[in-house]
C-alpha cells in the first residue's frame, strides 16, 4: 500500500509510541518515532514529514520548541500537539503559534485519524492549487504568443523587462492583436504571478455599473444593492488588474481612476471607509489616446499616469513570416478541439493568406482557420476554400506594387488603392459609414460621395 502520509511521532512514553505506531501503520501511514524534541529536530534534517505529532510536556526540549522549529524551517509540515487535560490553555497557545490541531491525552485514535485525514485533504487542495498555477503559467508562457518576426522578438524582450517592475503599463494596438495575452504574459512573468490577475473590459460595461465593478459598493448604495460587494481592485489585491478598452471610460470615472492611481486608495460606492490596496495597473486600448486627449475625449493627466511604460503590439500585416506559424498553430488547435484529423494547407492558399492585410489581425486569422477546419471536407485547404474577401484582395494585386518595364498607370493604381482602403475601413467599422469615415480621416458626406463615385454598395440597413 502506498503511504498516505509520512508521519513523525514525538513522545517520551514508549507505550504511547507503540500504540500510535501500530494504529497508523495499519491505516497505511509511513510512521517514524522519536522520544525527544532533540531527536525530532535531527530527524527533520534527514527526512521530510507531512505531519508531526508531538507531546507538549517532555524532558529537555518540549513540544513548543519542536513546533517553533517546524514552523520556521518546515512551514508546509502540519504539527499536531498532544497535551494533558490540565494544559489546554498551553495547547490553545500552540494553535496561535501555528499548530494545525491539538489532541488531549489519552489520545483517542479515531480523533487522531480524523485529524490526519483533514490534514491530508488540505494538503491535497494545496497541491492541486500549485498544479493549477503551474498550468496557468504554462498557458501564458511566451510560446503561447506565436511569432518569430523581429517585431515579436522585440515585444518578448519588452515583456521580460517590464514584468520585473511594478510600473503601470499602457498596451496599445489594433483590435485582435492580442493585447490581453500580452497583459497575461506580463503578470505571469512578474513577482505577482502567484496572486490574482483580474481583467475587466471598460467598454463592455455600462457607465453606471462600471464604477461598482471597479470599486465595489456598500449595501443600499443604489437600488438592488442588497449586500456589500468587493470591486475588482480589491479582488486584485497583491496582483494585477487589466483595464481593457480604457479609452472607452467615461470622464467621471477617469477622475476617480486618476485619484486611485495617485493614492492607491478608494472608497466603495455609497461608502465612507477608505480602502487601500496593492495592485499593479495594466491598461489596454485600440484608440489613439493622444488624439483623444487633443480632442478633449480623454484626460491628459490620466494619460500620462497610464503611459509610464508604453507597449505597442504590432498588427499582423507587419509581422513578416509569422502567418505560417500562426496558421499551423490554429490548424492543430482547432482540429484537436473538434477531434478531426489534422488538415493541411496548400502553398498557394498559404501565399494568399500571407498577402492579405488582416484588418482583424490574429483574431480574424484564427476565425478564418476555424471556419476552414469545419467547412473543408478534404484534408488539404486550397485557395478556392478561402473566404471570398481574402481571394478578392489577392486578385486586386495591390499590396506589393512594382513598376515594371512597361510602367504603370498612377491614376488607376491610386484609384484602386483608394477603393481598397475604403473597403478595408468599412469592414473594420462593421459597415458603419460614420466610423469608417473617422478611420479614413474623412467627413461622412465625403465618404458617401466616394462610395457613389466608385460604385461601392454597403449592406442594407447599415448607416
KOLDO-924030 format. One record per residue (C-alpha): residue number from 1; residue in one letter; chain; x, y, z. Coordinates in Angstrom, 3 decimals, padded with zeros to 6 digits, m for minus. Example, Ala and Ser with C-alpha at 12.3 -4.5 7.8 and 13.67 -1.06 7.14 Angstrom:
<recs>
- 1  A  A  012.300  m004.500  007.800 .
- 2  S  A  013.670  m001.060  007.140 .
</recs>
This chain:
<recs>
- 1  X  A  000.000  000.000  000.000 .
- 2  X  A  001.328  003.421  m000.874 .
- 3  X  A  001.830  005.531  002.300 .
- 4  X  A  m000.848  008.191  002.708 .
- 5  X  A  001.360  010.493  004.718 .
- 6  X  A  004.828  010.438  006.237 .
- 7  X  A  004.279  010.989  009.972 .
- 8  X  A  006.780  011.736  012.762 .
- 9  X  A  005.581  010.915  016.292 .
- 10  X  A  007.422  012.583  019.205 .
- 11  X  A  006.714  011.296  022.725 .
- 12  X  A  008.767  010.218  025.731 .
- 13  X  A  006.299  007.487  026.705 .
- 14  X  A  007.143  004.162  024.977 .
- 15  X  A  003.628  002.766  025.435 .
- 16  X  A  002.071  005.765  023.681 .
- 17  X  A  004.563  005.499  020.828 .
- 18  X  A  003.852  001.812  020.339 .
- 19  X  A  000.082  002.315  020.331 .
- 20  X  A  000.204  005.187  017.818 .
- 21  X  A  002.641  003.426  015.508 .
- 22  X  A  000.566  000.255  015.341 .
- 23  X  A  m002.669  002.124  014.693 .
- 24  X  A  m001.298  004.428  011.982 .
- 25  X  A  000.680  001.698  010.240 .
- 26  X  A  m002.477  m000.392  009.855 .
- 27  X  A  m004.105  002.624  008.155 .
- 28  X  A  m001.243  002.834  005.652 .
- 29  X  A  000.734  005.746  007.124 .
- 30  X  A  004.534  005.762  006.972 .
- 31  X  A  005.453  006.354  010.626 .
- 32  X  A  008.748  007.237  012.306 .
- 33  X  A  009.040  007.615  016.094 .
- 34  X  A  011.437  009.552  018.344 .
- 35  X  A  011.400  010.002  022.116 .
- 36  X  A  012.599  013.614  022.465 .
- 37  X  A  012.427  017.044  020.888 .
- 38  X  A  016.136  016.949  020.020 .
- 39  X  A  015.670  013.684  018.132 .
- 40  X  A  012.735  015.247  016.255 .
- 41  X  A  014.940  018.139  015.094 .
- 42  X  A  017.599  015.680  013.990 .
- 43  X  A  015.060  013.570  012.096 .
- 44  X  A  013.740  016.635  010.274 .
- 45  X  A  017.217  017.262  008.884 .
- 46  X  A  017.298  013.812  007.288 .
- 47  X  A  013.702  013.348  006.105 .
- 48  X  A  010.666  015.361  005.086 .
- 49  X  A  007.476  014.800  007.064 .
- 50  X  A  003.912  015.649  006.169 .
- 51  X  A  002.721  015.621  009.783 .
- 52  X  A  004.463  015.845  013.179 .
- 53  X  A  002.535  014.610  016.242 .
- 54  X  A  004.334  015.867  019.327 .
- 55  X  A  003.714  015.713  023.047 .
- 56  X  A  003.964  019.131  024.699 .
- 57  X  A  005.398  018.064  028.056 .
- 58  X  A  008.708  016.279  027.561 .
- 59  X  A  012.053  016.451  029.407 .
- 60  X  A  014.576  018.777  027.814 .
- 61  X  A  013.274  020.215  024.547 .
- 62  X  A  009.487  020.346  024.768 .
- 63  X  A  006.765  020.288  022.179 .
- 64  X  A  006.597  024.095  021.876 .
- 65  X  A  010.220  024.154  020.727 .
- 66  X  A  009.516  021.360  018.253 .
- 67  X  A  006.588  023.404  016.951 .
- 68  X  A  008.748  026.528  016.631 .
- 69  X  A  011.385  024.604  014.666 .
- 70  X  A  008.940  023.148  012.141 .
- 71  X  A  007.042  026.424  011.770 .
- 72  X  A  010.254  028.225  010.849 .
- 73  X  A  012.136  025.596  008.856 .
- 74  X  A  009.368  023.339  007.503 .
- 75  X  A  006.284  025.576  007.142 .
- 76  X  A  004.476  023.034  004.928 .
- 77  X  A  004.527  020.391  007.684 .
- 78  X  A  001.367  020.065  009.787 .
- 79  X  A  002.141  019.982  013.530 .
- 80  X  A  m000.372  018.353  015.888 .
- 81  X  A  000.282  018.824  019.624 .
- 82  X  A  m000.831  016.325  022.275 .
- 83  X  A  m001.443  017.619  025.803 .
- 84  X  A  m002.842  016.557  029.135 .
- 85  X  A  m006.205  017.883  030.281 .
- 86  X  A  m004.543  020.259  032.726 .
- 87  X  A  m002.681  022.173  029.987 .
- 88  X  A  m005.434  023.033  027.498 .
- 89  X  A  m004.507  026.735  027.671 .
- 90  X  A  m000.999  025.823  026.564 .
- 91  X  A  m002.453  023.875  023.653 .
- 92  X  A  m004.513  026.880  022.592 .
- 93  X  A  m001.321  028.942  022.731 .
- 94  X  A  000.324  026.389  020.444 .
- 95  X  A  m002.518  026.830  017.947 .
- 96  X  A  m001.853  030.557  017.914 .
- 97  X  A  001.797  029.853  017.162 .
- 98  X  A  000.998  027.762  014.118 .
- 99  X  A  m000.037  024.298  015.287 .
- 100  X  A  m002.513  022.603  012.963 .
- 101  X  A  m004.531  020.997  015.779 .
- 102  X  A  m004.276  019.654  019.334 .
- 103  X  A  m005.427  016.438  020.975 .
- 104  X  A  m005.967  015.687  024.652 .
- 105  X  A  m004.356  012.741  026.416 .
- 106  X  A  m005.019  009.914  026.362 .
- 107  X  A  m005.208  010.300  022.574 .
- 108  X  A  m008.394  008.990  021.011 .
- 109  X  A  m007.318  007.085  017.897 .
- 110  X  A  m010.482  007.976  015.985 .
- 111  X  A  m009.827  011.675  016.646 .
- 112  X  A  m006.202  011.259  015.582 .
- 113  X  A  m007.172  009.543  012.340 .
- 114  X  A  m009.773  012.227  011.651 .
- 115  X  A  m007.150  014.941  012.201 .
- 116  X  A  m004.714  013.230  009.822 .
- 117  X  A  m007.441  012.823  007.201 .
- 118  X  A  m008.259  016.535  007.445 .
- 119  X  A  m004.582  017.431  007.072 .
- 120  X  A  m004.367  015.155  004.048 .
- 121  X  A  m007.359  016.852  002.402 .
- 122  X  A  m005.836  020.289  002.966 .
- 123  X  A  m002.510  019.117  001.547 .
- 124  X  A  m004.310  017.709  m001.482 .
- 125  X  A  m006.041  021.060  m002.086 .
- 126  X  A  m002.718  022.887  m001.768 .
- 127  X  A  m001.079  020.507  m004.236 .
- 128  X  A  m003.962  020.950  m006.688 .
- 129  X  A  m003.640  024.714  m006.336 .
- 130  X  A  000.089  024.574  m007.077 .
- 131  X  A  m000.602  022.365  m010.101 .
- 132  X  A  m003.285  024.750  m011.332 .
- 133  X  A  m000.964  027.725  m011.004 .
- 134  X  A  001.738  025.826  m012.860 .
- 135  X  A  m000.690  025.029  m015.659 .
- 136  X  A  m001.806  028.655  m015.817 .
- 137  X  A  001.794  029.856  m016.009 .
- 138  X  A  002.473  027.272  m018.723 .
- 139  X  A  m000.542  028.530  m020.622 .
- 140  X  A  000.804  032.071  m020.631 .
- 141  X  A  004.430  031.378  m021.492 .
- 142  X  A  005.864  033.284  m024.437 .
- 143  X  A  005.500  030.254  m026.676 .
- 144  X  A  001.737  030.761  m026.359 .
- 145  X  A  002.297  034.085  m028.118 .
- 146  X  A  003.098  032.770  m031.565 .
- 147  X  A  005.619  034.672  m033.659 .
- 148  X  A  009.248  034.741  m034.672 .
- 149  X  A  009.377  038.031  m036.569 .
- 150  X  A  011.750  040.755  m035.466 .
- 151  X  A  008.828  042.809  m034.193 .
- 152  X  A  007.672  039.951  m031.974 .
- 153  X  A  011.187  039.275  m030.702 .
- 154  X  A  011.382  042.919  m029.636 .
- 155  X  A  007.984  042.548  m027.951 .
- 156  X  A  009.145  039.473  m025.988 .
- 157  X  A  012.201  041.423  m024.817 .
- 158  X  A  009.977  044.297  m023.692 .
- 159  X  A  007.652  041.941  m021.774 .
- 160  X  A  010.591  040.403  m019.907 .
- 161  X  A  011.872  043.820  m018.893 .
- 162  X  A  008.595  045.379  m017.783 .
- 163  X  A  007.477  042.216  m015.961 .
- 164  X  A  010.262  042.746  m013.419 .
- 165  X  A  008.949  046.181  m012.441 .
- 166  X  A  005.778  047.302  m010.684 .
- 167  X  A  005.185  050.247  m013.037 .
- 168  X  A  001.951  050.946  m014.865 .
- 169  X  A  001.923  049.741  m018.475 .
- 170  X  A  m000.198  051.026  m021.359 .
- 171  X  A  m000.641  048.358  m024.053 .
- 172  X  A  m001.673  049.806  m027.408 .
- 173  X  A  m002.616  048.063  m030.608 .
- 174  X  A  m005.376  047.395  m033.086 .
- 175  X  A  m008.302  045.138  m032.232 .
- 176  X  A  m007.409  041.469  m032.427 .
- 177  X  A  m003.646  041.850  m031.934 .
- 178  X  A  m003.642  040.049  m028.562 .
- 179  X  A  m003.324  042.861  m026.029 .
- 180  X  A  m004.879  040.814  m023.214 .
- 181  X  A  m002.496  037.963  m023.993 .
- 182  X  A  000.408  040.412  m023.590 .
- 183  X  A  m001.035  041.576  m020.250 .
- 184  X  A  m001.300  037.955  m019.096 .
- 185  X  A  002.322  037.347  m020.046 .
- 186  X  A  003.471  040.410  m018.090 .
- 187  X  A  001.591  039.270  m014.977 .
- 188  X  A  002.678  035.630  m015.092 .
- 189  X  A  006.331  036.604  m015.548 .
- 190  X  A  006.262  039.078  m012.655 .
- 191  X  A  006.719  038.741  m008.911 .
- 192  X  A  002.919  038.922  m008.625 .
- 193  X  A  002.359  035.713  m010.606 .
- 194  X  A  001.178  033.783  m007.530 .
- 195  X  A  m001.578  036.349  m006.916 .
- 196  X  A  m004.684  037.206  m008.896 .
- 197  X  A  m004.849  038.556  m012.449 .
- 198  X  A  m008.148  040.415  m012.888 .
- 199  X  A  m009.177  041.693  m016.347 .
- 200  X  A  m012.126  043.996  m016.925 .
- 201  X  A  m013.399  045.377  m020.219 .
- 202  X  A  m014.254  049.030  m019.593 .
- 203  X  A  m016.060  049.275  m022.924 .
- 204  X  A  m018.367  046.324  m022.336 .
- 205  X  A  m019.932  047.508  m019.063 .
- 206  X  A  m022.396  050.440  m018.835 .
- 207  X  A  m021.014  053.523  m017.085 .
- 208  X  A  m023.458  053.284  m014.186 .
- 209  X  A  m022.257  049.730  m013.421 .
- 210  X  A  m018.553  050.108  m014.162 .
- 211  X  A  m017.846  052.193  m011.033 .
- 212  X  A  m019.351  049.463  m008.847 .
- 213  X  A  m017.434  046.769  m010.767 .
- 214  X  A  m014.139  048.566  m010.207 .
- 215  X  A  m014.530  049.946  m006.702 .
- 216  X  A  m017.325  047.843  m005.202 .
- 217  X  A  m020.347  049.106  m003.321 .
- 218  X  A  m021.907  049.096  000.132 .
- 219  X  A  m025.306  047.680  000.937 .
- 220  X  A  m028.033  050.129  m000.049 .
- 221  X  A  m025.697  052.217  m002.243 .
- 222  X  A  m028.276  052.031  m005.033 .
- 223  X  A  m031.464  050.185  m005.902 .
- 224  X  A  m030.698  046.492  m005.969 .
- 225  X  A  m027.554  046.729  m003.801 .
- 226  X  A  m028.804  044.180  m001.263 .
- 227  X  A  m025.358  043.413  000.178 .
- 228  X  A  m021.888  044.874  000.104 .
- 229  X  A  m019.688  043.836  m002.783 .
- 230  X  A  m015.950  043.971  m003.290 .
- 231  X  A  m014.816  045.531  m006.554 .
- 232  X  A  m012.149  044.363  m008.985 .
- 233  X  A  m009.431  046.464  m007.315 .
- 234  X  A  m009.997  044.678  m004.004 .
- 235  X  A  m010.108  041.294  m005.708 .
- 236  X  A  m006.786  042.055  m007.405 .
- 237  X  A  m005.027  042.998  m004.139 .
- 238  X  A  m001.424  041.816  m004.356 .
- 239  X  A  m001.839  041.020  m008.047 .
- 240  X  A  m002.541  042.747  m011.342 .
- 241  X  A  m005.607  044.342  m012.913 .
- 242  X  A  m006.048  044.876  m016.642 .
- 243  X  A  m008.239  047.820  m017.618 .
- 244  X  A  m009.063  046.796  m021.178 .
- 245  X  A  m010.536  049.340  m023.603 .
- 246  X  A  m009.532  052.124  m021.209 .
- 247  X  A  m010.275  054.691  m023.923 .
- 248  X  A  m013.998  053.982  m023.503 .
- 249  X  A  m014.075  055.038  m019.833 .
- 250  X  A  m016.351  057.999  m019.030 .
- 251  X  A  m014.846  061.335  m017.847 .
- 252  X  A  m016.393  060.860  m014.387 .
- 253  X  A  m014.696  057.519  m013.863 .
- 254  X  A  m011.461  058.832  m015.345 .
- 255  X  A  m011.303  061.289  m012.446 .
- 256  X  A  m011.838  058.561  m009.851 .
- 257  X  A  m009.288  056.273  m011.515 .
- 258  X  A  m006.742  059.102  m011.575 .
- 259  X  A  m007.218  059.629  m007.846 .
- 260  X  A  m006.709  055.913  m007.231 .
- 261  X  A  m003.524  055.859  m009.315 .
- 262  X  A  m002.172  058.736  m007.252 .
- 263  X  A  m003.085  057.401  m003.812 .
- 264  X  A  m003.759  053.626  m004.221 .
- 265  X  A  m006.808  054.292  m002.025 .
- 266  X  A  m010.526  054.476  m002.779 .
- 267  X  A  m013.982  054.282  m001.258 .
- 268  X  A  m016.675  051.877  m002.284 .
- 269  X  A  m019.756  053.290  m003.939 .
- 270  X  A  m022.011  054.540  m001.141 .
- 271  X  A  m019.292  054.058  001.479 .
- 272  X  A  m017.136  056.339  003.605 .
- 273  X  A  m014.375  053.911  004.640 .
- 274  X  A  m011.071  054.370  002.803 .
- 275  X  A  m009.654  051.127  001.411 .
- 276  X  A  m006.004  050.762  000.438 .
- 277  X  A  m004.840  048.029  m001.947 .
- 278  X  A  m001.611  046.949  m003.601 .
- 279  X  A  m002.411  046.478  m007.284 .
- 280  X  A  m000.380  046.776  m010.450 .
- 281  X  A  m002.255  048.559  m013.226 .
- 282  X  A  m002.104  047.434  m016.845 .
- 283  X  A  m004.268  049.308  m019.345 .
- 284  X  A  m005.027  048.430  m022.956 .
- 285  X  A  m006.646  050.323  m025.804 .
- 286  X  A  m007.083  050.250  m029.564 .
- 287  X  A  m007.643  054.009  m029.563 .
- 288  X  A  m005.043  056.673  m030.195 .
- 289  X  A  m005.201  058.239  m026.731 .
- 290  X  A  m003.030  061.203  m027.737 .
- 291  X  A  m005.644  062.133  m030.336 .
- 292  X  A  m008.362  061.557  m027.732 .
- 293  X  A  m006.547  063.926  m025.360 .
- 294  X  A  m006.254  066.556  m028.108 .
- 295  X  A  m009.988  066.180  m028.785 .
- 296  X  A  m010.762  066.528  m025.028 .
- 297  X  A  m012.163  062.979  m025.009 .
- 298  X  A  m009.586  061.657  m022.530 .
- 299  X  A  m007.930  063.347  m019.556 .
- 300  X  A  m004.360  064.383  m020.267 .
- 301  X  A  m003.212  063.832  m016.669 .
- 302  X  A  m004.676  060.310  m016.660 .
- 303  X  A  m002.997  059.532  m019.977 .
- 304  X  A  000.419  060.397  m018.554 .
- 305  X  A  m000.290  058.374  m015.419 .
- 306  X  A  m001.106  055.334  m017.526 .
- 307  X  A  001.578  055.827  m020.149 .
- 308  X  A  004.526  055.157  m017.809 .
- 309  X  A  005.697  052.213  m019.927 .
- 310  X  A  004.057  052.082  m023.375 .
- 311  X  A  003.943  048.817  m025.314 .
- 312  X  A  002.768  048.802  m028.924 .
- 313  X  A  001.546  045.429  m030.181 .
- 314  X  A  002.249  045.196  m033.925 .
- 315  X  A  m000.578  044.424  m036.347 .
- 316  X  A  m000.416  041.088  m038.120 .
- 317  X  A  000.208  042.666  m041.534 .
- 318  X  A  003.565  043.977  m040.260 .
- 319  X  A  004.725  040.679  m038.722 .
- 320  X  A  006.664  039.256  m041.631 .
- 321  X  A  006.955  035.475  m041.528 .
- 322  X  A  004.540  034.924  m038.623 .
- 323  X  A  001.440  033.929  m040.579 .
- 324  X  A  002.638  030.379  m041.469 .
- 325  X  A  003.408  029.758  m037.787 .
- 326  X  A  000.007  031.022  m036.711 .
- 327  X  A  m001.813  029.068  m039.401 .
- 328  X  A  m000.082  025.848  m038.334 .
- 329  X  A  m000.844  026.551  m034.660 .
- 330  X  A  m004.548  027.265  m035.253 .
- 331  X  A  m004.960  024.283  m037.580 .
- 332  X  A  m003.585  021.953  m034.916 .
- 333  X  A  m005.561  023.633  m032.141 .
- 334  X  A  m008.965  023.535  m033.829 .
- 335  X  A  m008.531  020.089  m035.365 .
- 336  X  A  m007.719  018.778  m031.904 .
- 337  X  A  m010.657  020.589  m030.291 .
- 338  X  A  m013.076  019.218  m032.848 .
- 339  X  A  m011.456  015.761  m032.806 .
- 340  X  A  m010.651  015.880  m036.517 .
- 341  X  A  m007.613  014.564  m038.317 .
- 342  X  A  m005.006  017.261  m038.890 .
- 343  X  A  m005.685  019.261  m042.047 .
- 344  X  A  m003.032  020.781  m044.275 .
- 345  X  A  m002.986  023.993  m046.256 .
- 346  X  A  m001.597  024.206  m049.771 .
- 347  X  A  001.297  026.510  m050.532 .
- 348  X  A  m000.825  028.583  m052.913 .
- 349  X  A  m003.526  029.072  m050.242 .
- 350  X  A  m000.893  029.981  m047.663 .
- 351  X  A  000.588  032.512  m050.089 .
- 352  X  A  m002.834  034.153  m050.401 .
- 353  X  A  m003.176  034.332  m046.605 .
- 354  X  A  000.262  035.913  m046.350 .
- 355  X  A  m000.644  038.589  m048.885 .
- 356  X  A  m003.918  039.520  m047.194 .
- 357  X  A  m003.779  042.625  m044.956 .
- 358  X  A  m005.748  041.146  m041.980 .
- 359  X  A  m007.639  044.193  m040.658 .
- 360  X  A  m008.945  041.984  m037.812 .
- 361  X  A  m005.410  040.784  m037.043 .
- 362  X  A  m004.712  037.484  m035.244 .
- 363  X  A  m008.321  037.133  m034.081 .
- 364  X  A  m009.538  037.333  m037.686 .
- 365  X  A  m006.935  034.786  m038.803 .
- 366  X  A  m007.969  032.346  m036.071 .
- 367  X  A  m011.641  032.706  m037.008 .
- 368  X  A  m010.812  032.027  m040.665 .
- 369  X  A  m008.815  028.910  m039.804 .
- 370  X  A  m011.556  027.613  m037.510 .
- 371  X  A  m014.096  028.050  m040.302 .
- 372  X  A  m011.798  026.277  m042.784 .
- 373  X  A  m011.312  023.362  m040.389 .
- 374  X  A  m015.089  022.917  m040.155 .
- 375  X  A  m016.082  023.603  m043.748 .
- 376  X  A  m013.272  021.969  m045.735 .
- 377  X  A  m014.068  018.336  m046.419 .
- 378  X  A  m010.776  017.232  m047.956 .
- 379  X  A  m007.565  017.043  m045.979 .
- 380  X  A  m005.899  019.936  m047.803 .
- 381  X  A  m007.153  023.524  m047.841 .
- 382  X  A  m006.931  025.151  m051.264 .
- 383  X  A  m007.315  028.739  m052.499 .
- 384  X  A  m010.944  028.108  m053.507 .
- 385  X  A  m011.737  027.174  m049.905 .
- 386  X  A  m010.694  030.605  m048.622 .
- 387  X  A  m013.315  033.302  m047.890 .
- 388  X  A  m014.236  035.430  m050.897 .
- 389  X  A  m012.970  038.669  m049.355 .
- 390  X  A  m009.488  037.189  m048.979 .
- 391  X  A  m009.458  035.836  m052.530 .
- 392  X  A  m010.729  039.194  m053.824 .
- 393  X  A  m007.926  041.009  m052.017 .
- 394  X  A  m005.423  038.636  m053.631 .
- 395  X  A  m006.909  039.288  m057.066 .
- 396  X  A  m006.627  043.060  m056.642 .
- 397  X  A  m002.848  042.665  m056.650 .
- 398  X  A  m002.290  045.955  m054.841 .
- 399  X  A  m000.395  045.017  m051.731 .
- 400  X  A  003.000  044.749  m053.418 .
- 401  X  A  003.412  047.494  m056.028 .
- 402  X  A  006.213  047.291  m058.551 .
- 403  X  A  006.895  049.400  m061.595 .
- 404  X  A  007.635  047.014  m064.429 .
- 405  X  A  009.471  047.744  m067.658 .
- 406  X  A  006.235  048.898  m069.264 .
- 407  X  A  005.461  051.240  m066.329 .
- 408  X  A  002.108  051.606  m064.546 .
- 409  X  A  m000.874  053.935  m064.592 .
- 410  X  A  m000.508  056.058  m061.482 .
- 411  X  A  m004.111  057.265  m061.673 .
- 412  X  A  m005.586  053.760  m061.969 .
- 413  X  A  m003.300  052.414  m059.273 .
- 414  X  A  m004.231  055.183  m056.827 .
- 415  X  A  m007.922  054.725  m057.645 .
- 416  X  A  m007.631  051.018  m056.881 .
- 417  X  A  m005.708  051.717  m053.685 .
- 418  X  A  m008.301  054.250  m052.530 .
- 419  X  A  m011.090  051.760  m053.206 .
- 420  X  A  m009.296  049.042  m051.256 .
- 421  X  A  m008.702  051.326  m048.269 .
- 422  X  A  m012.353  052.376  m048.246 .
- 423  X  A  m013.454  048.735  m048.332 .
- 424  X  A  m010.999  047.906  m045.552 .
- 425  X  A  m012.272  050.784  m043.410 .
- 426  X  A  m015.882  049.703  m043.941 .
- 427  X  A  m015.006  046.136  m042.998 .
- 428  X  A  m013.179  047.296  m039.878 .
- 429  X  A  m016.093  049.562  m038.948 .
- 430  X  A  m018.642  046.799  m039.437 .
- 431  X  A  m020.198  048.713  m042.336 .
- 432  X  A  m020.909  051.821  m040.233 .
- 433  X  A  m020.111  054.744  m042.556 .
- 434  X  A  m019.601  057.287  m039.785 .
- 435  X  A  m016.991  055.104  m038.081 .
- 436  X  A  m015.343  054.214  m041.396 .
- 437  X  A  m015.084  057.914  m042.256 .
- 438  X  A  m013.294  058.584  m038.962 .
- 439  X  A  m010.829  055.757  m039.678 .
- 440  X  A  m010.043  057.380  m043.009 .
- 441  X  A  m009.929  060.945  m041.647 .
- 442  X  A  m012.875  061.971  m043.834 .
- 443  X  A  m016.230  063.601  m043.295 .
- 444  X  A  m019.167  061.217  m043.583 .
- 445  X  A  m020.552  063.116  m046.586 .
- 446  X  A  m017.183  062.909  m048.361 .
- 447  X  A  m017.075  059.160  m047.821 .
- 448  X  A  m020.624  058.767  m049.175 .
- 449  X  A  m019.660  060.690  m052.310 .
- 450  X  A  m016.667  058.403  m052.854 .
- 451  X  A  m018.842  055.319  m052.354 .
- 452  X  A  m021.231  056.521  m055.057 .
- 453  X  A  m018.407  057.510  m057.417 .
- 454  X  A  m016.699  054.119  m057.099 .
- 455  X  A  m019.924  052.131  m057.104 .
- 456  X  A  m019.342  050.606  m053.682 .
- 457  X  A  m022.606  049.290  m052.242 .
- 458  X  A  m022.948  048.853  m048.476 .
- 459  X  A  m025.194  046.207  m046.873 .
- 460  X  A  m028.823  047.211  m046.357 .
- 461  X  A  m029.637  048.783  m043.007 .
- 462  X  A  m026.085  049.990  m042.349 .
- 463  X  A  m025.750  053.682  m041.564 .
</recs>
